[in-house]
Structure formats: C-alpha cells, structure tokens
Amino acid sequence: MTRPKIGIVDDEASMRDALVALLSANQFDPVPMANISEFHATERSTALDLVLIDLQLRDESGLSLAMDIRRTKDLPIVMLTGRGDETDKIVGLEIGADDYMLKPFNPRELVARIRAVLRRYGKSPEALSVPPDDTRLRFGRLTVDQKQRILIDETETEILLTNAEYRLLDYFLSRPNEIIPRVELLSELGSDLTKYVDRTVDVLILRLRRKIEENPSKPVHLQTRRGQGYVFIMDPARSVD
C-alpha cells in the first residue's frame, strides 16, 4: 500500500530529522525541505499528499508559503509554530490551513492530526480502502457524512471544510440543541488552543457559519447565546432557551 507523501518545510535540521523519523515510523513517506525554494523545486517532481509548514522560517514567511499553496492547489496544510503569537494563528486559520500545532508537540497527537486531515481529503490508505456507510446527519439543506468526514449539499456536492472546521461541526452535531460554553469548545479543539481563546473560537465559528448558513449574519443553525456560549439547532423551528 502506497505511503502518503508528507512534505516538511522547516529550516531547523534537528526538527526535520525528528519529523522524518516520526513519520517514517508511522507509515508515511516524509519529504524534508529546508526552505520555500526547496519546496517549489520539490513539488515540480513529487506529488505531495500533505505539507507541514513551520511558520517561523529563517528570513521567510511560512504564512506566505501557505497562502501561495492555497491560491494554486488543493494541498492539505498543517502549520507548526513555536510562538504563542495570536495573529499568526488566526491568519493561518483564515487563509485555510487545515490544522496547526504548537511546538513542542506531542508526537502521537501530530500523527493523529495528520491522519485526520488526510482522511478529510480522501488521501489516506485507510480512507480509500474502507467503503462509505450510511452514517449521515442532516440539518437544513446540508448533510454530514461522518464516515467520510465530509459535508455535502442537497446535490451531493462537497462543501470543503478545514480539519478544524469539521471537528467543530462534528462536536456540535454530537450535542444538538445544547448550549455549549466556550471553554468546552476550547477543550474539544485541543490543548494547542489554550491561549487567546475568544478570538480563535470566534474565527472558527465565523468561518463555519459562512459555509453552513444561508445568511451567516443571521444564523439559524449555529447560534450564539450571549454570556453562555453557542448552540447548534438541528431544526430551526425548535427554540432553545
């Protein structure tokens, strides 16, 4: 079975070596690169399935590379950063990065995140070898296929979500019509979001609303309860106090 090719763009040789060892041990084919130029040279001859990008590259911007990738191709992106910089995290989410982790990270968690993103894009061997079942949840005109981890509309057209957006939606669907405090959303999204809670959650909520609501400024499904948290309404005809 073909191993997914994972690009690693990081200017620290020790970090690249560590990631190569970790990914190799977990059935991935790592492709290490020290800078943006090496990435562009590599992608011309190698079909990558996902790329890990360090935000703080020496004299270069990992965010700029991520933006360039998102403009030109549908390549999954997981961003790595050693800084607790709120702006970089928010920008990374807004440009469409599928996930991000803070250094130092838990190796098992990083592997799990990579596998989740690959499943989202249908790029993992597991996703390709397991046929879809009928595990679907419908709300309004949209349906979530929880086996394939995709969101589709009434014409069976996929609405692309980043991994963070899907995780948030899936969590809401597991607790429909229930007011969920912001701190619980933070816990579900992961320990790497322990800082700058309000702004990060707000960004993800806003982005998700743009994809699931007819009118994001007047949401009928993903609603805010001021001072309490958020609630996901499966049936808009039903009110939640």
C-alpha positions in Angstrom: 0.0 0.0 0.0 1.4 3.4 -1.0 2.5 5.6 1.9 1.2 9.1 1.8 4.0 11.6 1.0 4.3 14.3 3.7 6.3 17.4 2.9 8.2 19.0 5.8 9.2 22.7 5.4 11.3 23.6 8.4 14.7 25.3 8.5 15.8 23.5 11.7 17.8 20.4 10.7 17.1 18.7 14.0 13.4 19.3 13.7 13.3 18.0 10.1 15.2 14.9 11.3 12.9 14.3 14.2 9.8 14.7 11.9 11.3 12.3 9.3 11.9 9.7 11.9 8.4 10.1 13.4 6.6 10.0 10.1 8.6 7.1 8.8 7.8 5.1 11.9 4.1 5.7 11.3 3.8 4.6 7.7 4.3 7.9 6.0 6.8 8.9 3.3 8.5 12.1 4.6 10.0 14.6 2.2 12.1 17.1 4.1 12.8 20.7 2.8 14.7 23.5 4.4 13.1 26.5 2.8 10.5 27.7 0.4 12.7 27.4 -2.7 13.3 23.7 -1.9 9.5 23.3 -1.6 8.9 24.8 -5.1 11.6 22.7 -6.6 10.4 19.5 -5.0 6.7 19.9 -5.8 7.5 20.1 -9.5 8.6 16.4 -9.4 6.9 15.0 -6.4 3.2 14.7 -5.7 2.8 15.5 -2.0 -0.3 14.4 -0.1 0.1 17.0 2.7 2.7 19.5 3.8 3.9 20.5 7.3 5.0 24.2 7.3 6.9 25.9 10.1 5.5 29.4 10.5 8.9 30.9 11.5 11.2 30.1 8.7 14.6 31.9 8.6 14.2 35.1 6.6 11.0 33.7 5.1 7.3 33.5 5.9 5.6 30.2 6.4 2.3 32.1 6.2 3.2 33.4 2.7 4.0 29.8 1.5 0.7 28.6 2.9 -1.2 31.4 1.2 0.6 30.6 -2.1 -0.3 26.9 -1.8 -3.9 27.7 -1.1 -4.2 30.0 -4.1 -2.8 27.5 -6.5 -3.6 24.0 -5.4 -5.7 21.8 -3.1 -2.9 20.6 -0.9 -3.6 19.9 2.8 -1.6 22.1 5.1 -0.7 21.6 8.8 1.1 24.6 10.3 3.7 24.3 13.1 4.8 27.2 15.2 6.9 27.6 18.3 5.5 31.0 19.0 2.4 31.9 21.1 1.5 34.5 18.5 -2.2 35.1 18.3 -2.1 36.9 15.0 -0.2 34.2 13.2 -2.6 31.5 14.4 -5.7 33.5 13.3 -4.2 34.3 9.9 -3.3 30.7 9.5 -6.8 29.6 10.1 -8.3 32.4 7.9 -6.1 31.5 4.9 -7.4 27.9 5.0 -4.8 25.9 6.9 -6.3 22.6 7.8 -4.8 22.4 11.2 -1.9 23.7 13.3 0.1 22.7 16.3 2.4 24.4 18.7 6.0 23.3 19.3 6.9 21.3 21.3 4.1 19.0 20.3 3.0 15.5 21.4 4.3 13.2 18.6 1.2 10.9 18.8 -1.1 13.9 18.5 0.7 15.2 15.5 0.4 11.8 13.7 -3.3 11.7 14.7 -3.9 15.2 13.3 -2.1 14.3 10.0 -4.2 11.2 9.6 -7.4 13.1 10.3 -6.6 15.7 7.6 -5.6 13.1 5.1 -8.9 11.3 5.7 -10.7 14.6 5.2 -9.2 14.8 1.7 -9.6 11.1 1.0 -5.8 10.8 0.7 -5.1 8.2 3.4 -4.9 4.5 2.5 -7.5 3.8 5.2 -10.0 6.2 3.7 -9.6 4.8 0.3 -9.9 1.1 1.3 -13.0 1.5 3.6 -16.3 1.9 1.7 -18.6 4.6 3.0 -21.6 3.6 5.0 -24.9 5.4 5.7 -23.7 7.3 8.8 -25.2 10.6 7.9 -26.7 13.5 9.8 -28.8 16.1 8.0 -29.6 19.6 9.1 -31.4 22.0 6.8 -30.2 21.6 3.2 -26.8 20.1 4.3 -25.7 16.6 5.3 -22.6 15.4 7.2 -21.2 12.0 6.2 -19.4 11.1 9.4 -17.7 8.1 7.9 -16.1 10.0 5.1 -15.8 13.2 7.3 -17.4 15.4 4.6 -20.1 18.0 4.4 -22.4 17.9 1.3 -25.3 19.9 0.0 -28.6 18.7 -1.5 -26.9 18.0 -4.8 -24.2 15.7 -3.2 -21.6 18.4 -3.9 -19.0 18.6 -1.1 -18.6 21.8 0.8 -14.9 22.0 1.7 -14.1 22.3 5.4 -10.7 22.5 7.0 -10.0 19.9 9.7 -10.6 22.4 12.5 -13.9 23.4 11.0 -15.0 19.8 10.6 -14.0 18.9 14.1 -16.0 21.9 15.4 -19.1 21.0 13.4 -18.9 17.3 14.3 -18.7 18.3 18.0 -21.8 20.5 17.7 -23.7 17.7 15.9 -22.9 15.3 18.8 -24.6 17.7 21.2 -27.5 19.2 19.2 -29.8 21.9 20.7 -27.5 22.1 23.8 -25.8 25.3 24.9 -22.0 24.7 24.9 -19.8 27.0 26.8 -16.8 28.5 25.0 -14.3 26.7 27.4 -15.7 23.3 26.3 -15.2 24.1 22.7 -11.6 25.0 23.5 -11.1 21.7 25.3 -12.6 19.8 22.3 -10.4 21.6 19.7 -7.2 20.7 21.5 -4.7 21.8 24.0 -2.9 23.9 21.4 -5.7 26.4 21.6 -5.3 27.1 25.3 -4.3 30.7 24.6 -6.3 33.5 23.0 -9.5 31.5 23.4 -12.1 34.1 22.5 -10.6 35.3 19.2 -9.6 31.8 17.9 -13.0 30.3 18.6 -14.7 33.3 17.1 -12.7 32.9 13.9 -13.7 29.3 13.5 -17.3 30.0 14.3 -17.4 32.8 11.7 -15.8 30.6 9.1 -18.1 27.7 9.7 -21.2 29.9 9.6 -20.1 31.2 6.2 -20.2 27.6 4.9 -23.4 26.2 6.5 -25.7 29.2 6.9 -27.8 30.8 4.1 -27.3 34.1 5.8 -24.2 34.0 8.1 -25.1 37.3 9.8 -28.4 35.8 10.8 -27.6 32.1 11.6 -30.4 29.7 12.1 -28.3 26.6 13.0 -25.1 27.8 14.7 -26.4 30.4 17.1 -24.8 32.5 19.9 -26.2 32.6 23.4 -24.6 35.8 24.8 -22.8 35.2 28.0 -23.3 31.4 27.8 -21.7 30.0 24.6 -23.0 28.5 21.4 -25.9 26.2 20.4 -26.4 24.2 17.3 -30.0 24.0 16.2 -30.8 20.9 14.0 -34.4 22.0 13.4 -34.7 25.8 13.2 -38.4 25.5 14.1 -37.3 24.4 17.6 -36.3 27.0 20.1 -33.7 26.5 22.8 -33.9 28.6 25.9 
